[in-house]
Structure formats: C-alpha cells, structure tokens
Amino acid sequence: MLRKKKSPVDTVALSKKYKCDINRIIRAWKSGKNDYDLSQALGINTIKLMQIRQDIAAVHEKERQQTYKKIYR
C-alpha cells in the first residue's frame, strides 16, 4: 500500500499570505500551465505567481537541507 508523503508546504498559510488558492495554483503548475496563462485565468499578477513559486521552492530546499543534515550527521 502506498502512502502519500506529506508536503512541507503550508498551503493554508500561503493562501492567507497571498489571498489566493495555492492548491489550485500548484495543480495548474503540475498540469503544465505557465505563469502567464495562469495569471490570465485566475486574475493574479505574474509577479505574485513568481513570489509564490519562490516561496514554495525555498520551503522545499529547506526541507531537503534538513533531511540531508539528519542523514549525514
């Protein structure tokens, strides 16, 4: 039985911070939509989408670094 790995991204906090549905944005990115099409569809500024992407990438990088430190110490 496969277990789904919990994402390190707190989508509720990001949704409150950016006042938009982060889960919907992530699903759109996973389905292959680019930032311009997504901004037109949702009415979100492309700069805000870039900031959201950077925040998510930073959280994933931090999680990766913590896992690396835990394994190799």
C-alpha positions in Angstrom: 0.0 0.0 0.0 1.4 3.4 -1.0 1.4 6.2 1.4 1.2 9.8 0.2 4.1 11.9 1.5 3.1 15.0 3.4 4.2 18.1 1.6 6.4 20.5 3.6 4.5 23.5 2.1 1.8 25.0 4.4 -0.7 25.9 1.7 -3.2 27.4 4.2 -0.6 29.9 5.4 0.4 30.8 1.8 -3.2 31.1 0.8 -3.7 33.7 3.6 -0.5 35.5 2.8 -1.2 35.9 -0.9 -5.0 35.9 -0.7 -5.5 33.2 -3.4 -6.0 29.4 -3.6 -2.5 28.0 -3.5 -3.6 24.4 -4.1 -5.3 25.4 -7.3 -2.2 27.2 -8.5 0.0 24.2 -7.7 -2.4 21.8 -9.5 -2.3 24.1 -12.5 1.6 24.1 -12.5 1.6 20.4 -12.3 -0.7 20.1 -15.2 1.7 22.2 -17.3 0.2 25.7 -17.3 2.7 28.5 -17.5 2.6 31.6 -15.3 1.2 33.9 -18.0 -1.7 31.7 -18.8 -2.4 31.1 -15.1 -2.3 34.8 -14.3 -4.8 35.4 -17.1 -7.1 32.6 -16.0 -7.1 33.5 -12.3 -6.6 37.2 -12.4 -3.4 37.1 -10.4 -0.4 39.3 -11.1 2.5 37.4 -12.7 4.9 38.9 -10.1 2.7 37.4 -7.3 2.9 34.0 -9.0 6.7 34.3 -9.2 6.8 35.1 -5.5 4.6 32.1 -4.7 6.9 29.8 -6.8 10.0 31.2 -5.0 8.4 30.6 -1.5 7.5 27.1 -2.4 10.9 26.4 -3.8 12.5 27.8 -0.6 10.5 25.6 1.6 11.4 22.5 -0.4 15.0 23.4 -0.4 15.0 24.0 3.4 13.3 20.6 3.8 15.9 18.9 1.6 18.8 20.5 3.5 17.3 19.4 6.9 16.9 15.8 5.6 20.5 15.8 4.3 21.8 17.0 7.7 19.8 14.4 9.5 21.0 11.6 7.4 24.7 12.5 7.2 25.4 13.6 10.8 
